Amino acid sequence: MRAILIDLDDTLSDHTHSSRTALLEVCRTHALLAARPFDVVLADHAAILEEIHLEVLCGGRSLEAARIERFQRLLTRHGCDGDPASAAVCYRDAYQRSRQAVPGALALLEELRGRAAVAVVSNNVQAEQEEKLRHLGMRHLIDALVVSEAVGVAKPDPAIFAAALRHLGCAAEDAVMLGDSWAADVLGARAAGITAVWLNRHGLPCPDPTLAMELLSLEPTDRVTGLLLSAGAS
């Protein structure tokens, strides 16, 4: 059977939407942040989140400590003297309330069910991603959840893709990887010998069209399903 490996955040779950919504809520409670151009605060937060997330993946911080440290750095960068722990709670609550699927994601998983073995491959913590998938109504549609915390390595390391293939009992030549991150998902999949499909919802320039097929959306479902089931097939 065909193996479909899929990233979670910003491929199935709309992390960008939830993060933006949550950061707006934090800005409403911090006047100095609110006075700054929101796009600047958003970009700074995204960069700090990426830095801190790498520390979590390496085992250097717990999720709770990382959330507080993230807002400590953000508030300091913008000259705010607010409580980073309170800001972290505000953000987390708003993020959880605003979670939603990427348009077309649920329909895609439903269409793939029974037609391919599906694994979600994510750089994150197991419990966090399990809960997210259940909240979005997706967990029962996925055959395996392969998370960096459990495997011990993160994308783009080929080992995490190999772990996903072992879970599904499939070979690399029978698999395709769908994800939004060029570095983690596309280059990682290619290094593991897996065909890559790049989800480019924000219309970014494609670094190299020879390395991945490109999707601008997960809709219409039948077209995306057909591409994933046939991509790289001999």
N, C-alpha and C positions, 0 to 999 in steps of 0.2 A: 504494500500500500504506500501511496505517496505520503511524505512527511512534510508538514508545514510548520515551521518555527516562526513565532511571532513575538515581537517586542511588546511590552505592556504600556509603559508611560509614553503618551503622545503618539501611540499607534492604536491601541485599543481604548485606553483611558485618556481623556482630554486633560492632561496635566497642565498644559498652558492656560486653559480656561480657568481651572481651579486655582492655580497659583496667582493669576492676575486678580481674580475675585478676592482671594484671601489677602493679598497685599494691599488692595484698595481699602479693605476693612482696617488693616493696621494703620494705614495713613490717616484714616478718619480719627484715630485716637492719639495721633502724634502730630502736633501742629507743625513742627519743623520739617517732618517728612512730607506732610501735605503741601507745604509751601514750595517744595522742590518739584521740578517737572516730573510727572509720574513715569514717563518712559525712561528717565535717568535712574530713578529709584528701582524700577523694574529690572533694568539691565544690571545694575549693581547687585540686586538680590539674586538674580540668576547666576551671576558669576560666583558670588559667595556660596550659593547653594551647591554649585558644581565642585568647588574646592572642599567644602565640608563633607559632601557626599563621598568623595574619594577617601577621605579619612575614615568614614564609617565603613566603607567597603574593605579597607585595609585592617579593620579591627581596632583602629585607634580611638574611636569614640562610640558611645552608645547613641541611639537615635535621639533620646531625650536631651542628652548633653549637646548633641550636634544642633538641635533645633534652637536651644538657648544661645549657643555660641554664634550661630548664624545671625541672629538678631543683635547680639552684642556688636558684631562687626559692622552690620548695616547701620545701626544707630550711631555708632562711633564715627563711621565714615561721613555721616550727614550731620554731625554735631548735635545729636539728640541725647538727652540724659535720661530717657525713659527706662523702664525696667525691661530688660530683654526677655525675662521669663514670662512676663505678662504679654509681651508682644508675640512671643512664640505660641502661647495658648490661644490668643486671639486669631493668629494666622491658622493654626491647626484646626480650630473649630470651624472657621469659615471655609477652609479647604475641604474638610470632610462634608460639610453641608452642600457644597457646590459641585461635588464629583459627578461627572457624567461621561458617558461613552463617546468616543469619537464617532461622528455620523457614519453610519453604515457598518460599524464594528460588530454589533450584536447580530445583525442580519447575515454578515459574512460568516461568523462562527456557526450559526445555525445551518447555513448552506453547506459548509464544509463537513459538518457532523456526519459520520458514516462514509464519507467519500475520501477522507484523508485522516492520518493520525496527526493531531495538533498538539504542539507544546509551546507554552509561553516561556521565553528566555529573557530574564530580567536581572539587571544590576541593582539589587536591593536586598531587603530583609524578608525572609520567608513569611513570617506571620503578617507583615504589612501587606504583602502582595496577595496572599491568600484571602485576607479580609476584603481587599479592594475588588478582587474578582467576584467574590460572593455578593458584595454590595451592588455591583454592576449587573448581576444576574448572568455571569459568564462561566463560573467555575465548572458547572456540570457539562459544559460544551468543550472542555479542554482535557486532553488525556494526560498531560504532565505539566507541572509547573517547575521549572528549573531556574533556581535563583542563585546568584553569586555567593550569598552567605553560606548556602549549603554545599556548593561545589568547591568553594575556596579560591576561585579565580573569577574574574569579571570579563565581560565583553570589552575589548575585541579578542581576548585570549581564545584561541581555537579550542581549548580544553572544555570550555563551557558549552560550546556547540556540540562537541563530541559526547558530552554527558547527556545532552538532550536527545541525540540520536540513539544512544544506548537505551534510554528510557522508552523510546518508541520502537526500538528494534528495527531501525531503518539505516540504510547506508547514505553517505553524503551525496552520492550521485542521484539518489531518489528524493532529495530534500530541496526545499527552497526556504529562504529566510526573508521575512517581511519586517521592516523597521524604519523608523524615522531618522535615526542617527547614522550619518555616513561613516563616521569613524568606528563606532561600536558595532553597528549592525551590518553594514555593507562590507567594510574592510575585514571585519571579524569573520563573517560568513565566507568570504572569498578565501581567506587564509585557511579555513577549515575545509575547503573544497566544495562549498555549498553555493548554489545559485542564489543571487541576491536580488530582492525587489525593494527599491527605495520609496518610502512614502514621503512625498514632498508637499505637504499641505500648504506650506507658506510660500511656495514658488521660488525657492532658492536656486541659484545657478548650480547645475549639475557638475560636480568636480570631474567626472570621467564617465561618459555614457557607455563606454565599453565594459564597465565593471558591474553595472546593474540596470535592470529595467526600472522605469520610473512611473509612479502613480501619483497623481495630484489629489486623489480622493479614494475612499473605500467604496464609493458608489459610482455607477450602478453595480449592485451585488453580483449579477450574473457575469458581467464583464470581468470584474476583479477575481471572482471565483475561477473562471475559465483560465485567466492568466496564471494564477497560482498553481492550478492543477496541471498546467502544460509547460510552465517555465522550466527551461533546461532539460525537458524530457527528450530523450532520443527517439 
